[in-house]
């Protein structure tokens, strides 16, 4: 992958996070890339490519981080419910 292709991918990931307000995990799934790569792209590499976009993504990630505990609990309840139905 060339440097320009990588930059384009990072910008696409950032725009996806901003428009959908999705988490790193959901973004990784949508782009079929590992969570660690997405995280590195939007928290480190993006800063060197487009600082304005970086700050917008950071706001979304901070919001998601604040809400993480409530989403995690909800996700756990859904998984437990599915397991009890399947058994």
Backbone atoms as SQL, in Angstrom:
CREATE TABLE atoms (id INTEGER PRIMARY KEY, chain TEXT, resi INTEGER, resn TEXT, atom TEXT, x REAL, y REAL, z REAL);
INSERT INTO atoms VALUES
  (1, 'A', 1, 'UNK', 'N', 0.845, -1.176, 0.000),
  (2, 'A', 1, 'UNK', 'CA', 0.000, 0.000, 0.000),
  (3, 'A', 1, 'UNK', 'C', 0.892, 1.242, 0.000),
  (4, 'A', 2, 'UNK', 'N', 0.609, 2.145, -0.908),
  (5, 'A', 2, 'UNK', 'CA', 1.411, 3.360, -0.991),
  (6, 'A', 2, 'UNK', 'C', 1.013, 4.341, 0.116),
  (7, 'A', 3, 'UNK', 'N', 1.854, 5.316, 0.316),
  (8, 'A', 3, 'UNK', 'CA', 1.601, 6.322, 1.352),
  (9, 'A', 3, 'UNK', 'C', 0.306, 7.078, 1.064),
  (10, 'A', 4, 'UNK', 'N', 0.074, 7.418, -0.204),
  (11, 'A', 4, 'UNK', 'CA', -1.152, 8.139, -0.572),
  (12, 'A', 4, 'UNK', 'C', -2.400, 7.294, -0.328),
  (13, 'A', 5, 'UNK', 'N', -2.306, 6.002, -0.628),
  (14, 'A', 5, 'UNK', 'CA', -3.437, 5.106, -0.373),
  (15, 'A', 5, 'UNK', 'C', -3.723, 5.003, 1.122),
  (16, 'A', 6, 'UNK', 'N', -2.657, 4.947, 1.916),
  (17, 'A', 6, 'UNK', 'CA', -2.815, 4.868, 3.362),
  (18, 'A', 6, 'UNK', 'C', -3.470, 6.151, 3.893),
  (19, 'A', 7, 'UNK', 'N', -3.021, 7.295, 3.405),
  (20, 'A', 7, 'UNK', 'CA', -3.619, 8.568, 3.824),
  (21, 'A', 7, 'UNK', 'C', -5.106, 8.606, 3.482),
  (22, 'A', 8, 'UNK', 'N', -5.430, 8.151, 2.287),
  (23, 'A', 8, 'UNK', 'CA', -6.830, 8.143, 1.851),
  (24, 'A', 8, 'UNK', 'C', -7.666, 7.232, 2.750),
  (25, 'A', 9, 'UNK', 'N', -7.131, 6.059, 3.085),
  (26, 'A', 9, 'UNK', 'CA', -7.834, 5.122, 3.961),
  (27, 'A', 9, 'UNK', 'C', -8.079, 5.748, 5.338),
  (28, 'A', 10, 'UNK', 'N', -7.073, 6.416, 5.874),
  (29, 'A', 10, 'UNK', 'CA', -7.185, 7.036, 7.194),
  (30, 'A', 10, 'UNK', 'C', -8.249, 8.131, 7.182),
  (31, 'A', 11, 'UNK', 'N', -8.280, 8.923, 6.140),
  (32, 'A', 11, 'UNK', 'CA', -9.287, 9.983, 6.020),
  (33, 'A', 11, 'UNK', 'C', -10.686, 9.378, 5.897),
  (34, 'A', 12, 'UNK', 'N', -10.814, 8.286, 5.146),
  (35, 'A', 12, 'UNK', 'CA', -12.106, 7.606, 5.023),
  (36, 'A', 12, 'UNK', 'C', -12.570, 7.068, 6.377),
  (37, 'A', 13, 'UNK', 'N', -11.642, 6.475, 7.125),
  (38, 'A', 13, 'UNK', 'CA', -11.976, 5.966, 8.462),
  (39, 'A', 13, 'UNK', 'C', -12.446, 7.104, 9.364),
  (40, 'A', 14, 'UNK', 'N', -11.726, 8.208, 9.325),
  (41, 'A', 14, 'UNK', 'CA', -12.069, 9.360, 10.164),
  (42, 'A', 14, 'UNK', 'C', -13.446, 9.906, 9.803),
  (43, 'A', 15, 'UNK', 'N', -13.706, 10.062, 8.525),
  (44, 'A', 15, 'UNK', 'CA', -15.013, 10.560, 8.088),
  (45, 'A', 15, 'UNK', 'C', -16.131, 9.602, 8.489),
  (46, 'A', 16, 'UNK', 'N', -15.862, 8.316, 8.420),
  (47, 'A', 16, 'UNK', 'CA', -16.845, 7.311, 8.824),
  (48, 'A', 16, 'UNK', 'C', -17.181, 7.462, 10.307),
  (49, 'A', 17, 'UNK', 'N', -16.159, 7.601, 11.132),
  (50, 'A', 17, 'UNK', 'CA', -16.375, 7.756, 12.575),
  (51, 'A', 17, 'UNK', 'C', -17.159, 9.031, 12.868),
  (52, 'A', 18, 'UNK', 'N', -16.826, 10.105, 12.187),
  (53, 'A', 18, 'UNK', 'CA', -17.496, 11.387, 12.424),
  (54, 'A', 18, 'UNK', 'C', -18.962, 11.334, 11.994),
  (55, 'A', 19, 'UNK', 'N', -19.231, 10.789, 10.821),
  (56, 'A', 19, 'UNK', 'CA', -20.607, 10.795, 10.312),
  (57, 'A', 19, 'UNK', 'C', -21.504, 9.789, 11.018),
  (58, 'A', 20, 'UNK', 'N', -20.957, 8.635, 11.393),
  (59, 'A', 20, 'UNK', 'CA', -21.782, 7.594, 12.012),
  (60, 'A', 20, 'UNK', 'C', -21.725, 7.609, 13.527),
  (61, 'A', 21, 'UNK', 'N', -20.709, 8.259, 14.091),
  (62, 'A', 21, 'UNK', 'CA', -20.473, 8.275, 15.544),
  (63, 'A', 21, 'UNK', 'C', -20.178, 6.868, 16.075),
  (64, 'A', 22, 'UNK', 'N', -19.691, 6.002, 15.208),
  (65, 'A', 22, 'UNK', 'CA', -19.395, 4.627, 15.605),
  (66, 'A', 22, 'UNK', 'C', -18.115, 4.535, 16.420),
  (67, 'A', 23, 'UNK', 'N', -17.990, 3.435, 17.121),
  (68, 'A', 23, 'UNK', 'CA', -16.805, 3.157, 17.925),
  (69, 'A', 23, 'UNK', 'C', -15.677, 2.655, 17.028),
  (70, 'A', 24, 'UNK', 'N', -14.495, 2.539, 17.608),
  (71, 'A', 24, 'UNK', 'CA', -13.353, 1.977, 16.883),
  (72, 'A', 24, 'UNK', 'C', -13.679, 0.547, 16.459),
  (73, 'A', 25, 'UNK', 'N', -14.319, -0.202, 17.351),
  (74, 'A', 25, 'UNK', 'CA', -14.666, -1.595, 17.049),
  (75, 'A', 25, 'UNK', 'C', -15.604, -1.685, 15.847),
  (76, 'A', 26, 'UNK', 'N', -16.643, -0.869, 15.824),
  (77, 'A', 26, 'UNK', 'CA', -17.597, -0.887, 14.714),
  (78, 'A', 26, 'UNK', 'C', -16.935, -0.420, 13.419),
  (79, 'A', 27, 'UNK', 'N', -16.060, 0.551, 13.518),
  (80, 'A', 27, 'UNK', 'CA', -15.338, 1.042, 12.342),
  (81, 'A', 27, 'UNK', 'C', -14.415, -0.034, 11.799),
  (82, 'A', 28, 'UNK', 'N', -13.734, -0.731, 12.689),
  (83, 'A', 28, 'UNK', 'CA', -12.840, -1.817, 12.270),
  (84, 'A', 28, 'UNK', 'C', -13.620, -2.895, 11.533),
  (85, 'A', 29, 'UNK', 'N', -14.792, -3.211, 12.041),
  (86, 'A', 29, 'UNK', 'CA', -15.626, -4.225, 11.396),
  (87, 'A', 29, 'UNK', 'C', -16.082, -3.748, 10.014),
  (88, 'A', 30, 'UNK', 'N', -16.464, -2.486, 9.908),
  (89, 'A', 30, 'UNK', 'CA', -16.938, -1.935, 8.635),
  (90, 'A', 30, 'UNK', 'C', -15.835, -1.907, 7.577),
  (91, 'A', 31, 'UNK', 'N', -14.599, -1.637, 7.998),
  (92, 'A', 31, 'UNK', 'CA', -13.481, -1.539, 7.061),
  (93, 'A', 31, 'UNK', 'C', -12.696, -2.843, 6.944),
  (94, 'A', 32, 'UNK', 'N', -13.074, -3.840, 7.750),
  (95, 'A', 32, 'UNK', 'CA', -12.381, -5.127, 7.758),
  (96, 'A', 32, 'UNK', 'C', -10.887, -4.956, 8.051),
  (97, 'A', 33, 'UNK', 'N', -10.610, -4.146, 9.066),
  (98, 'A', 33, 'UNK', 'CA', -9.247, -3.860, 9.521),
  (99, 'A', 33, 'UNK', 'C', -9.240, -4.068, 11.031),
  (100, 'A', 34, 'UNK', 'N', -8.100, -4.387, 11.595),
  (101, 'A', 34, 'UNK', 'CA', -8.033, -4.628, 13.036),
  (102, 'A', 34, 'UNK', 'C', -8.326, -3.350, 13.825),
  (103, 'A', 35, 'UNK', 'N', -8.836, -3.547, 15.046),
  (104, 'A', 35, 'UNK', 'CA', -9.141, -2.408, 15.918),
  (105, 'A', 35, 'UNK', 'C', -7.881, -1.605, 16.221),
  (106, 'A', 36, 'UNK', 'N', -6.772, -2.302, 16.412),
  (107, 'A', 36, 'UNK', 'CA', -5.532, -1.592, 16.744),
  (108, 'A', 36, 'UNK', 'C', -5.066, -0.713, 15.589),
  (109, 'A', 37, 'UNK', 'N', -5.272, -1.162, 14.358),
  (110, 'A', 37, 'UNK', 'CA', -4.894, -0.356, 13.192),
  (111, 'A', 37, 'UNK', 'C', -5.779, 0.883, 13.092),
  (112, 'A', 38, 'UNK', 'N', -7.084, 0.693, 13.268),
  (113, 'A', 38, 'UNK', 'CA', -8.003, 1.839, 13.229),
  (114, 'A', 38, 'UNK', 'C', -7.624, 2.842, 14.307),
  (115, 'A', 39, 'UNK', 'N', -7.389, 2.340, 15.518),
  (116, 'A', 39, 'UNK', 'CA', -7.052, 3.221, 16.636),
  (117, 'A', 39, 'UNK', 'C', -5.770, 4.000, 16.346),
  (118, 'A', 40, 'UNK', 'N', -4.756, 3.317, 15.849),
  (119, 'A', 40, 'UNK', 'CA', -3.492, 3.973, 15.516),
  (120, 'A', 40, 'UNK', 'C', -3.698, 5.005, 14.405),
  (121, 'A', 41, 'UNK', 'N', -4.494, 4.639, 13.407),
  (122, 'A', 41, 'UNK', 'CA', -4.762, 5.554, 12.293),
  (123, 'A', 41, 'UNK', 'C', -5.400, 6.855, 12.771),
  (124, 'A', 42, 'UNK', 'N', -6.457, 6.742, 13.571),
  (125, 'A', 42, 'UNK', 'CA', -7.237, 7.939, 13.912),
  (126, 'A', 42, 'UNK', 'C', -6.721, 8.690, 15.132),
  (127, 'A', 43, 'UNK', 'N', -5.825, 8.085, 15.910),
  (128, 'A', 43, 'UNK', 'CA', -5.294, 8.799, 17.072),
  (129, 'A', 43, 'UNK', 'C', -3.874, 9.296, 16.867),
  (130, 'A', 44, 'UNK', 'N', -3.169, 8.730, 15.926),
  (131, 'A', 44, 'UNK', 'CA', -1.774, 9.118, 15.743),
  (132, 'A', 44, 'UNK', 'C', -1.496, 9.608, 14.319),
  (133, 'A', 45, 'UNK', 'N', -1.737, 8.757, 13.367),
  (134, 'A', 45, 'UNK', 'CA', -1.414, 9.097, 11.969),
  (135, 'A', 45, 'UNK', 'C', -2.268, 10.243, 11.445),
  (136, 'A', 46, 'UNK', 'N', -3.534, 10.273, 11.826),
  (137, 'A', 46, 'UNK', 'CA', -4.444, 11.314, 11.340),
  (138, 'A', 46, 'UNK', 'C', -3.975, 12.706, 11.750),
  (139, 'A', 47, 'UNK', 'N', -3.385, 12.822, 12.925),
  (140, 'A', 47, 'UNK', 'CA', -2.894, 14.118, 13.409),
  (141, 'A', 47, 'UNK', 'C', -1.901, 14.726, 12.426),
  (142, 'A', 48, 'UNK', 'N', -1.056, 13.906, 11.824),
  (143, 'A', 48, 'UNK', 'CA', -0.058, 14.387, 10.862),
  (144, 'A', 48, 'UNK', 'C', -0.649, 14.665, 9.486),
  (145, 'A', 49, 'UNK', 'N', -1.822, 14.105, 9.218),
  (146, 'A', 49, 'UNK', 'CA', -2.444, 14.270, 7.906),
  (147, 'A', 49, 'UNK', 'C', -3.408, 15.453, 7.891),
  (148, 'A', 50, 'UNK', 'N', -4.294, 15.502, 8.895),
  (149, 'A', 50, 'UNK', 'CA', -5.333, 16.533, 8.926),
  (150, 'A', 50, 'UNK', 'C', -5.720, 16.802, 10.384),
  (151, 'A', 51, 'UNK', 'N', -5.195, 17.863, 10.937),
  (152, 'A', 51, 'UNK', 'CA', -5.410, 18.166, 12.358),
  (153, 'A', 51, 'UNK', 'C', -6.873, 18.471, 12.680),
  (154, 'A', 52, 'UNK', 'N', -7.573, 19.164, 11.787),
  (155, 'A', 52, 'UNK', 'CA', -8.985, 19.478, 12.027),
  (156, 'A', 52, 'UNK', 'C', -9.823, 18.207, 12.120),
  (157, 'A', 53, 'UNK', 'N', -9.588, 17.305, 11.195),
  (158, 'A', 53, 'UNK', 'CA', -10.295, 16.025, 11.196),
  (159, 'A', 53, 'UNK', 'C', -9.947, 15.227, 12.450),
  (160, 'A', 54, 'UNK', 'N', -8.692, 15.278, 12.839),
  (161, 'A', 54, 'UNK', 'CA', -8.229, 14.586, 14.046),
  (162, 'A', 54, 'UNK', 'C', -9.015, 15.045, 15.272),
  (163, 'A', 55, 'UNK', 'N', -9.186, 16.358, 15.425),
  (164, 'A', 55, 'UNK', 'CA', -9.891, 16.878, 16.595),
  (165, 'A', 55, 'UNK', 'C', -11.374, 16.493, 16.582),
  (166, 'A', 56, 'UNK', 'N', -11.975, 16.420, 15.403),
  (167, 'A', 56, 'UNK', 'CA', -13.370, 15.985, 15.309),
  (168, 'A', 56, 'UNK', 'C', -13.512, 14.522, 15.718),
  (169, 'A', 57, 'UNK', 'N', -12.598, 13.686, 15.225),
  (170, 'A', 57, 'UNK', 'CA', -12.623, 12.263, 15.577),
  (171, 'A', 57, 'UNK', 'C', -12.392, 12.098, 17.071),
  (172, 'A', 58, 'UNK', 'N', -11.481, 12.861, 17.601),
  (173, 'A', 58, 'UNK', 'CA', -11.172, 12.762, 19.028),
  (174, 'A', 58, 'UNK', 'C', -12.400, 13.057, 19.883),
  (175, 'A', 59, 'UNK', 'N', -13.204, 14.027, 19.467),
  (176, 'A', 59, 'UNK', 'CA', -14.437, 14.341, 20.205),
  (177, 'A', 59, 'UNK', 'C', -15.393, 13.151, 20.209),
  (178, 'A', 60, 'UNK', 'N', -15.538, 12.507, 19.065),
  (179, 'A', 60, 'UNK', 'CA', -16.419, 11.333, 18.982),
  (180, 'A', 60, 'UNK', 'C', -15.881, 10.210, 19.857),
  (181, 'A', 61, 'UNK', 'N', -14.579, 9.966, 19.791),
  (182, 'A', 61, 'UNK', 'CA', -13.985, 8.897, 20.589),
  (183, 'A', 61, 'UNK', 'C', -14.106, 9.188, 22.082),
  (184, 'A', 62, 'UNK', 'N', -13.946, 10.428, 22.469),
  (185, 'A', 62, 'UNK', 'CA', -14.101, 10.796, 23.881),
  (186, 'A', 62, 'UNK', 'C', -15.544, 10.581, 24.343),
  (187, 'A', 63, 'UNK', 'N', -16.495, 10.948, 23.501),
  (188, 'A', 63, 'UNK', 'CA', -17.902, 10.719, 23.835),
  (189, 'A', 63, 'UNK', 'C', -18.172, 9.227, 23.984),
  (190, 'A', 64, 'UNK', 'N', -17.672, 8.436, 23.038),
  (191, 'A', 64, 'UNK', 'CA', -17.860, 6.985, 23.102),
  (192, 'A', 64, 'UNK', 'C', -17.222, 6.407, 24.355),
  (193, 'A', 65, 'UNK', 'N', -16.091, 6.953, 24.740),
  (194, 'A', 65, 'UNK', 'CA', -15.408, 6.473, 25.942),
  (195, 'A', 65, 'UNK', 'C', -16.243, 6.767, 27.187),
  (196, 'A', 66, 'UNK', 'N', -16.861, 7.949, 27.231),
  (197, 'A', 66, 'UNK', 'CA', -17.707, 8.305, 28.374),
  (198, 'A', 66, 'UNK', 'C', -18.928, 7.393, 28.468),
  (199, 'A', 67, 'UNK', 'N', -19.447, 6.973, 27.329),
  (200, 'A', 67, 'UNK', 'CA', -20.649, 6.132, 27.297),
  (201, 'A', 67, 'UNK', 'C', -20.329, 4.641, 27.336),
  (202, 'A', 68, 'UNK', 'N', -19.089, 4.298, 27.331),
  (203, 'A', 68, 'UNK', 'CA', -18.668, 2.900, 27.198),
  (204, 'A', 68, 'UNK', 'C', -19.285, 1.998, 28.258),
  (205, 'A', 69, 'UNK', 'N', -19.316, 2.453, 29.494),
  (206, 'A', 69, 'UNK', 'CA', -19.806, 1.601, 30.574),
  (207, 'A', 69, 'UNK', 'C', -21.268, 1.215, 30.366),
  (208, 'A', 70, 'UNK', 'N', -22.084, 2.133, 29.876),
  (209, 'A', 70, 'UNK', 'CA', -23.499, 1.811, 29.682),
  (210, 'A', 70, 'UNK', 'C', -23.698, 0.896, 28.478),
  (211, 'A', 71, 'UNK', 'N', -22.940, 1.105, 27.419),
  (212, 'A', 71, 'UNK', 'CA', -23.042, 0.216, 26.261),
  (213, 'A', 71, 'UNK', 'C', -22.548, -1.175, 26.607),
  (214, 'A', 72, 'UNK', 'N', -21.481, -1.242, 27.380),
  (215, 'A', 72, 'UNK', 'CA', -20.935, -2.539, 27.767),
  (216, 'A', 72, 'UNK', 'C', -21.934, -3.351, 28.561),
  (217, 'A', 73, 'UNK', 'N', -22.613, -2.729, 29.489),
  (218, 'A', 73, 'UNK', 'CA', -23.618, -3.433, 30.273),
  (219, 'A', 73, 'UNK', 'C', -24.769, -3.914, 29.417),
  (220, 'A', 74, 'UNK', 'N', -25.196, -3.093, 28.498),
  (221, 'A', 74, 'UNK', 'CA', -26.294, -3.462, 27.610),
  (222, 'A', 74, 'UNK', 'C', -25.879, -4.626, 26.725),
  (223, 'A', 75, 'UNK', 'N', -24.676, -4.562, 26.196),
  (224, 'A', 75, 'UNK', 'CA', -24.183, -5.634, 25.334),
  (225, 'A', 75, 'UNK', 'C', -24.108, -6.947, 26.100),
  (226, 'A', 76, 'UNK', 'N', -23.669, -6.901, 27.341),
  (227, 'A', 76, 'UNK', 'CA', -23.574, -8.116, 28.156),
  (228, 'A', 76, 'UNK', 'C', -24.949, -8.722, 28.386),
  (229, 'A', 77, 'UNK', 'N', -25.943, -7.888, 28.649),
  (230, 'A', 77, 'UNK', 'CA', -27.297, -8.402, 28.871),
  (231, 'A', 77, 'UNK', 'C', -27.849, -9.050, 27.610),
  (232, 'A', 78, 'UNK', 'N', -27.581, -8.475, 26.459),
  (233, 'A', 78, 'UNK', 'CA', -28.063, -9.037, 25.197),
  (234, 'A', 78, 'UNK', 'C', -27.412, -10.390, 24.945),
  (235, 'A', 79, 'UNK', 'N', -26.119, -10.499, 25.169),
  (236, 'A', 79, 'UNK', 'CA', -25.408, -11.761, 24.953),
  (237, 'A', 79, 'UNK', 'C', -25.952, -12.837, 25.883),
  (238, 'A', 80, 'UNK', 'N', -26.158, -12.510, 27.156),
  (239, 'A', 80, 'UNK', 'CA', -26.693, -13.485, 28.110),
  (240, 'A', 80, 'UNK', 'C', -28.086, -13.937, 27.692),
  (241, 'A', 81, 'UNK', 'N', -28.892, -13.004, 27.217),
  (242, 'A', 81, 'UNK', 'CA', -30.249, -13.332, 26.781),
  (243, 'A', 81, 'UNK', 'C', -30.209, -14.278, 25.583),
  (244, 'A', 82, 'UNK', 'N', -29.331, -14.011, 24.613),
  (245, 'A', 82, 'UNK', 'CA', -29.209, -14.863, 23.433),
  (246, 'A', 82, 'UNK', 'C', -28.752, -16.262, 23.817),
  (247, 'A', 83, 'UNK', 'N', -27.809, -16.351, 24.754),
  (248, 'A', 83, 'UNK', 'CA', -27.317, -17.660, 25.190),
  (249, 'A', 83, 'UNK', 'C', -28.430, -18.461, 25.850),
  (250, 'A', 84, 'UNK', 'N', -29.248, -17.809, 26.666),
  (251, 'A', 84, 'UNK', 'CA', -30.323, -18.529, 27.347),
  (252, 'A', 84, 'UNK', 'C', -31.389, -18.995, 26.353),
  (253, 'A', 85, 'UNK', 'N', -31.610, -18.247, 25.306),
  (254, 'A', 85, 'UNK', 'CA', -32.580, -18.636, 24.276),
  (255, 'A', 85, 'UNK', 'C', -32.050, -19.824, 23.476),
  (256, 'A', 86, 'UNK', 'N', -30.764, -19.804, 23.146),
  (257, 'A', 86, 'UNK', 'CA', -30.169, -20.869, 22.338),
  (258, 'A', 86, 'UNK', 'C', -30.013, -22.180, 23.101),
  (259, 'A', 87, 'UNK', 'N', -29.972, -22.129, 24.410),
  (260, 'A', 87, 'UNK', 'CA', -29.783, -23.357, 25.209),
  (261, 'A', 87, 'UNK', 'C', -31.073, -23.958, 25.573);
